[in-house]
Amino acid sequence: MEKAISMIREANKALKTADHMLYVTMPVVNDNKIMMLVTENLCKAVVGAMDVILYYDRLYKRIGPHGDAFQMRYETFKNKCAARYNFSNENVALIRDIRKIMEARKKSPIEFSRRDSFVICSPSYRTETITIERLKNFMNQSKEFISKVNRIIEQNVRGY
């Protein structure tokens, strides 16, 4: 159970870092490249929180082995854990959307800042645009999701 506690603490730390970058650092520095750092930390936070739930359910044998690939973990979470803990479809979609942005960035041949946004181009030059408003929306959804995971772990683990 110690592992679940350390995992949720890492997710909370990543969320706090993303929040600070978005609301404190970005307005001061005024550099759109920070948007990707915020997105990376949000991804680490929500995927980490998802992994906590998977670890917790696996520990108590509510789910079987699910593999290490993100897609398999995500499908297990979506199909078996989300309903058990009453996570909304928006929470499940949040994980997918943030992860999709990070995957697009890995495959991207080019990315650039434009006015108040950061643009990621795919190899076929389809674009994914990240704006401050979109990040704030992701941040609010992430806070809701991670606070729910915190409550679940808090209720079921002593000494958290």
Beta strands, then each sheet from edge to edge (+ up, - down):
strand 1: 110-114
strand 2: 117-121
strand 3: 127-131
sheet 1: 1+ 2- 3+
end
